Amino acid sequence: MSMREQFERACEVIPGGVSSPVRAFGSVGGTPVFIASAAGPRVFDTDGRAYLDLVGSWGPALLGHAHPDVVAAVQAAAARGLSFGAPTLAEVELAELIRTRVPAAEKVRFVSTGTEATMTAIRLARGATQRPLIVKFAGCYHGHSDGLLAAAGSGLATAGQPGSAGVTAAAAAQTLVLPYNDTTALAAAFDRHGDRIAAVITEPAAANMGVVPPAPGFNAALRQITAKHGALLIFDEVLTGFRVGPAGWWGLENTAAELDPDLFTFGKVVGGGMPLAALGGPAAVMDLLAPLGPVYQAGTLSGNPLATAAGIATLTLADDAVYASVDAAAARLSTSVGAALEAAGVPHRVQHAGSLFSVFWGEAPAAEPVRNYAQAQAQDPRRYQAFFHAMLEGGVALPPSAFEAWFLSAAHDDEALTGIEAVLPQAAEAAARVRPEPRPVPVTPPKAAKGMVSLVGGGPGDPGLLTLAGADCLAEADVVLYDHLAPYESLQLARPGAELVDVGKLPRGEFTPQEDINRLLIEHARAGKRVVRFKGGDVFVFGRGGEEWEACNAAGIPVQIIPGVTSATSAPGLAGIPVTHRGLSQGFTVVSAHVGPESPRSTLNWEALATNATTLVVLMGVKTLPEVCAGLVSRGMDASTPAAIIHKAASPDMGVVRGTVSTLAQLAAEAGITAPAITVIGAVAGLDLA
Ligand SMILES: *Cc1c(COP(=O)(O)O)cnc(C)c1O
């Protein structure tokens, strides 16, 4: 049966085909690999194909898979009986092993999963403090109990689920979620709610949003502030415990012995691959649990003899040499991964916490270290998808999500590491071929700002054809400088107190020198006003927007442009004349005819315009219309070429006069057409789609 068929069969009877969501490959795509067996650094799929494994059952396989001594211990325990529902010496032995390594865990209670351990730790903290609230950090994962699912990492980080359905608002409201590594936010939360916070739960080194080590002093700050406010500190070492060192993260960081939390949770390695987890802490806290204390907790299979046997065997075997070899393997592999990605030009960042490491993908993490969940989420997971599948193809099983740590074991010897390293270059190349995520276009339109000039294209006249950004700018302006081409109707959008200046009516009439307009723009901006230069059509089509821009720049005034809908195409459009039309015209040329073809001041090549077979759109050519039309015909344009002139486009008085290039000037004069008007010459002017 192919992987696909097995998965389909699984999906028939198991939701999503899996017993835990991240296994479904949702974040990397494709079909999950069904595993039949595992040994040392390898897992084997149901077709017998071997993979060098970097999942390690998500952490437990510290010694490698199916270590013979661990398997033997479990087999021996199984032969003695699977479960008794009564105390066993094996539990005592495992608790003693834990306490030897982590003396701050004076007493230990066994449960079956990490979820149970954290859930119980929370209940215990509430019972001990008689307070309701819990603080957790975004991106930290503490299992799937209701109150701890808010902004959790791990599977939730990639499932795209904001949290979980089925968690009541009341339960979620008891959890305050803060950014990781942010002592300021922590202090603020305690200032406001300090007397109601039962506990802060943290991953003392976060590894469920990718690997995010604590900033120096962060864990110490947690200890201080919780102690000061009488709240408990819970170190969730389900992942880091007995993995990053003999005494977990606590053992790595606790050099000053100032860092003892009130509770630990352990899981994963402590059960050696069997369902076993634990919580531990000072006797004064732990003795609040039933049967000694009032906080109830129980479990039919808790402290199960097979699980405790696996835990004892694993912890007994996990000596300093094991940790040294896992550390060395992690250092070597993370360096090789970084080098391969570097060589392929893949933007990335490798982050470490002890022997745990992960890769963050994309420009954002490459630019600065990832310190919290928001930064972790800024990575580009598509690069990982490509990398993941190329590695899988090459026989290396990575965690199927960019938000998970890579797990090494003492069984990852030189041969295994060399095997993994051999696949890295092709996987890095696959990641390099992924194009960077297109940058999101800002959805906030530009705003008029104090001391700034906004050059706003007003469109052809109808306020409905002003852009939303232009309308916003106009509504915020302190001063609006407009002229006779600007759509007057839209001036109503300006706020009541705004100063409206008709720069077309300044002394010397319509022909206000551009220098005067520039000077006014600069003066108003210097006075700290929001200045809008409101123009017709588009700012940069035939207006003198370019000069205004330059003048502001030269004066050191910030200036922005808000393009408008140009009249060159919108006026013909409103009149039902397309400027291009398949079969009639494959292009259009827009010219200004403020001087005509016979004027020595015209810089246009009128011979070319007469014969280039594109639609000709003429702006500022009402006075020169007779000269333009005659000039085109004398330079070779067919005299029967259709032509139309559109008058006062987008206003209620809009009118269209149609004819040919030889008759239009006469017809327009008879119709009394004055500026502003736009002429279209070419086959399209013979169409009337309106
Ligand atoms: C895995 C994990 C848990 C949950 O443990 P389960 O055994 O999956 O319930 C809790 N906390 C952390 C930090 C973990 O990594």
The ligand as an SDF file (V2000), in Angstrom:
LIG
                    3D

 15 15  0  0  0  0  0  0  0  0999 V2000
    5.6180   18.5650   24.2070 C   0  0  0  0  0  0  0  0  0  0  0  0
    5.4220   19.6260   25.2040 C   0  0  0  0  0  0  0  0  0  0  0  0
    4.3320   19.6320   26.0920 C   0  0  0  0  0  0  0  0  0  0  0  0
    3.1980   18.6600   25.9690 C   0  0  0  0  0  0  0  0  0  0  0  0
    3.5820   17.3530   26.2160 O   0  0  0  0  0  0  0  0  0  0  0  0
    2.6550   16.1630   25.6780 P   0  0  0  0  0  0  0  0  0  0  0  0
    3.3000   14.9520   26.2300 O   0  0  0  0  0  0  0  0  0  0  0  0
    2.6770   16.2620   24.1940 O   0  0  0  0  0  0  0  0  0  0  0  0
    1.2980   16.4080   26.2150 O   0  0  0  0  0  0  0  0  0  0  0  0
    4.2850   20.5900   27.0620 C   0  0  0  0  0  0  0  0  0  0  0  0
    5.2560   21.5110   27.1830 N   0  0  0  0  0  0  0  0  0  0  0  0
    6.3090   21.5400   26.3500 C   0  0  0  0  0  0  0  0  0  0  0  0
    7.3590   22.5760   26.5360 C   0  0  0  0  0  0  0  0  0  0  0  0
    6.4270   20.6160   25.3320 C   0  0  0  0  0  0  0  0  0  0  0  0
    7.4390   20.7000   24.4670 O   0  0  0  0  0  0  0  0  0  0  0  0
  1  2  1  0
  2  3  1  0
  2 14  2  0
  3  4  1  0
  3 10  2  0
  4  5  1  0
  5  6  1  0
  6  7  2  0
  6  8  1  0
  6  9  1  0
 10 11  1  0
 11 12  2  0
 12 13  1  0
 12 14  1  0
 14 15  1  0
M  END
$$$$
